[in-house]
Structure formats: structure tokens, C-alpha cells
Amino acid sequence: MVVTFGPTGLTTEVKSVEMHHEAMQEALPGDNVGFNVKNVAVKDLKRGYVASNSKDDPAKEAANFTSQVIIMNHPGQIGNGYAPVLDCHTSHIVVKFAELVTKIDRRSGKELEKEPKFLKNGDAGLVKMVPTKPMVVETFSEYPPLGRFAVRDMRQTVAVGVIKNVEKKDPSGAKVTKAAAKKGAK
């Protein structure tokens, strides 16, 4: 199988899949496994990278994303330009709240106000976010583990949310190992 690691777009072939140091032919959902890949140095992979099937919706870097956020524990007001740390799956990256799109009712999801100046404790809203470093996220409806997050600031969880829409970057110039290129040509 050929896998792609997002957000870098690094593509390589899987040599083996192992569970508790025993080789397996395949891994099923929920299995805790490790896998060996060809011609990839440890320094090429970092925490937060996502391995995915190259042929079926490979993981790509997010340029920006729109998410539904509920402010839980913030002493002041959150406005455009706020830049907290976002914890989504295993990545831990600073994101910028580029635009507060709407303020919505927490229970019904109905729009209360377009382009609010700020959000405060107890408020919910749709927010356009831009990551400061390459990161992979997906919509909550498609891939729930990659679509939910916690917003952290001042050593505490400030808000939580789910991702509604993702605008992805095109992975131009991504590294493809020789083994993956050969396997892909077959």
C-alpha cells in the first residue's frame, strides 16, 4: 500500500504492519499498530502528521477552515485576530481567528448576528481560522477525530468546537519516494 503523510504530502510505500512486534497482513479500525515505511527518515515526520491512503482522499494541508466554536472559559472578549493554541487530534498549533462569521444560538444553531465584533463566555459562533504552521484537519461530518478540537490559552481550555468546512492547499512539490513512484506506476 502507498501512503501519503499530510500536511507535507510525503508519499511512500508501507513495508510492513505490526501489532505487538508481530507482522500482520492488514490492520482494522481500532487496532493499535505500527508500520514500517520505505526511505523515510524520522526527521521527516512530526507529531500531528496524518497518514492516509494515497489513492483515496489523501490528507492535505489546510489553508483555512470554518468551525463552530463554543466559548467556555475566557475572562474577556474574543475578536478577530485572536491567536490561541488549537489542539486537534495530535497536533498542537497556533491558529488565528481570522474572521468571526456569525454568532449563533448554542442550542438551535440559528444565526443571531452576522459578523459580530466579539464573542464572550457562553457564546457560540462560526469562526474562520487560519493555522500559523502546516496542519491537517477535516470536517467533523467526514472524519470526526480530525474534526473536533479544543482551543487553549492561558494554560486552560478556552473553547471547544467542530470543523464545518476546510479549504485545502494543493501539495505541490511534495516528496515521493522511489518505491512509491514505482508502485504507483504499476
C-alpha positions as CSV (number, residue, x, y, z in Angstrom):
1,M,0.0,0.0,0.0
2,V,1.2,3.5,-0.7
3,V,0.5,6.1,2.0
4,T,0.7,9.9,2.0
5,F,1.6,11.9,5.1
6,G,-0.2,15.2,5.4
7,P,0.4,18.2,5.6
8,T,3.8,17.7,3.8
9,G,2.4,15.4,1.1
10,L,5.3,12.9,1.6
11,T,4.3,9.7,-0.2
12,T,5.9,6.3,0.4
13,E,5.3,2.6,0.4
14,V,4.4,0.6,3.6
15,K,6.8,-2.3,4.1
16,S,5.1,-4.0,7.0
17,V,2.3,-3.6,9.6
18,E,3.0,-4.8,13.1
19,M,1.0,-5.3,16.3
20,H,3.0,-6.0,19.4
21,H,6.1,-6.8,17.3
22,E,4.2,-9.4,15.2
23,A,3.7,-8.8,11.5
24,M,0.1,-8.6,10.2
25,Q,-1.4,-8.6,6.7
26,E,-3.9,-5.8,7.5
27,A,-5.0,-3.6,10.3
28,L,-8.7,-3.0,11.1
29,P,-10.3,0.1,12.7
30,G,-9.4,0.4,16.3
31,D,-6.2,-1.7,16.1
32,N,-3.2,-0.1,17.7
33,V,-0.5,-0.8,15.2
34,G,2.9,0.4,14.0
35,F,4.1,0.3,10.4
36,N,7.4,0.5,8.6
37,V,7.7,2.7,5.6
38,K,10.4,2.8,2.9
39,N,13.0,5.6,2.6
40,V,11.6,8.0,5.2
41,A,13.8,9.5,7.9
42,V,12.4,10.0,11.4
43,K,13.1,13.8,11.0
44,D,10.7,13.9,8.0
45,L,7.7,13.0,10.3
46,K,6.4,15.1,13.2
47,R,3.6,14.9,15.7
48,G,0.3,15.8,14.2
49,Y,1.1,14.4,10.7
50,V,-1.7,12.2,9.3
51,A,-1.0,9.0,7.3
52,S,-3.6,8.3,4.7
53,N,-4.2,6.2,1.6
54,S,-2.7,8.0,-1.4
55,K,-5.4,6.8,-3.8
56,D,-8.4,7.5,-1.5
57,D,-8.8,11.2,-0.3
58,P,-5.1,11.7,0.9
59,A,-4.6,14.1,3.8
60,K,-3.7,17.6,2.7
61,E,-2.6,20.8,4.5
62,A,-5.5,23.1,5.5
63,A,-5.2,26.7,4.2
64,N,-8.0,27.8,6.4
65,F,-11.2,26.3,8.0
66,T,-14.6,27.4,9.3
67,S,-15.7,25.9,12.6
68,Q,-18.5,26.1,15.1
69,V,-17.0,27.2,18.4
70,I,-18.4,27.5,21.9
71,I,-16.6,29.8,24.2
72,M,-16.4,28.2,27.7
73,N,-13.8,29.8,29.8
74,H,-12.3,33.1,28.7
75,P,-12.0,36.1,31.0
76,G,-12.5,38.8,28.3
77,Q,-13.8,39.0,24.8
78,I,-12.6,37.2,21.7
79,G,-12.4,39.2,18.5
80,N,-10.8,39.0,15.0
81,G,-7.1,38.4,15.2
82,Y,-7.2,36.3,18.4
83,A,-4.4,33.7,18.2
84,P,-4.6,30.8,20.7
85,V,-3.3,27.2,20.5
86,L,-5.6,24.7,18.8
87,D,-5.4,21.0,19.9
88,C,-6.8,18.9,17.2
89,H,-6.0,15.1,17.1
90,T,-2.3,15.1,18.0
91,S,-1.4,18.5,16.6
92,H,-0.8,21.4,18.9
93,I,-0.6,24.6,16.7
94,V,-1.4,28.3,17.0
95,V,-4.3,29.4,14.8
96,K,-5.6,32.9,14.1
97,F,-9.3,33.7,14.4
98,A,-9.2,35.5,11.1
99,E,-13.0,36.3,10.9
100,L,-15.9,35.9,13.3
101,V,-18.5,35.0,10.6
102,T,-21.7,34.7,12.8
103,K,-22.8,34.5,16.3
104,I,-25.3,31.6,16.7
105,D,-27.6,30.2,19.3
106,R,-25.9,27.3,21.2
107,R,-28.9,25.0,21.2
108,S,-30.8,25.6,18.0
109,G,-27.9,26.7,15.8
110,K,-29.9,29.7,14.5
111,E,-28.0,32.7,13.4
112,L,-28.2,35.6,16.0
113,E,-25.8,38.2,14.5
114,K,-23.7,38.5,11.3
115,E,-20.0,39.5,11.7
116,P,-20.1,40.1,15.5
117,K,-17.3,42.3,16.9
118,F,-16.6,39.8,19.6
119,L,-17.6,36.5,21.3
120,K,-17.6,36.1,25.1
121,N,-18.2,33.3,27.7
122,G,-21.2,31.2,26.8
123,D,-21.4,32.4,23.2
124,A,-21.2,30.2,20.2
125,G,-20.3,31.2,16.7
126,L,-18.9,30.3,13.3
127,V,-15.3,31.3,13.0
128,K,-12.9,31.3,10.1
129,M,-9.5,30.1,11.3
130,V,-6.0,30.2,9.7
131,P,-3.2,27.9,11.0
132,T,0.2,29.6,11.5
133,K,2.0,26.3,10.7
134,P,1.1,23.5,8.3
135,M,-1.7,21.3,9.8
136,V,-4.2,18.7,8.7
137,V,-7.8,19.0,9.7
138,E,-11.0,17.6,8.2
139,T,-14.7,18.3,8.6
140,F,-16.3,16.7,11.6
141,S,-19.0,15.1,9.4
142,E,-16.5,13.3,7.2
143,Y,-13.7,12.4,9.8
144,P,-14.9,13.1,13.4
145,P,-11.4,12.6,15.1
146,L,-9.8,15.1,12.8
147,G,-12.8,17.5,13.0
148,R,-13.1,18.3,16.7
149,F,-10.7,20.5,18.7
150,A,-10.0,22.3,21.9
151,V,-8.8,26.0,22.0
152,R,-6.3,26.6,24.7
153,D,-4.9,29.8,26.1
154,M,-3.5,30.9,29.5
155,R,-2.9,27.2,30.4
156,Q,-6.7,26.3,30.2
157,T,-9.3,25.3,27.7
158,V,-10.9,28.4,26.5
159,A,-13.3,26.9,23.9
160,V,-14.2,23.8,22.0
161,G,-15.5,23.2,18.6
162,V,-16.1,21.2,15.4
163,I,-15.0,21.9,11.9
164,K,-17.7,22.6,9.4
165,N,-15.7,23.4,6.2
166,V,-12.0,23.1,5.2
167,E,-10.2,24.9,2.4
168,K,-7.1,22.7,1.5
169,K,-3.8,23.7,-0.1
170,D,-2.6,21.9,-3.1
171,P,0.5,19.9,-2.1
172,S,2.8,21.0,-4.9
173,G,6.4,19.8,-4.8
174,A,5.7,17.1,-2.3
175,K,8.4,14.3,-1.9
176,V,7.5,10.9,-3.4
177,T,9.9,8.1,-2.6
178,K,11.2,5.9,-5.4
179,A,9.3,2.9,-4.0
180,A,6.0,4.8,-4.0
181,A,6.6,6.1,-7.6
182,K,7.4,2.5,-8.8
183,K,4.3,1.1,-7.0
184,G,2.1,3.9,-8.3
185,A,3.3,3.3,-11.9
186,K,2.0,-0.4,-11.8
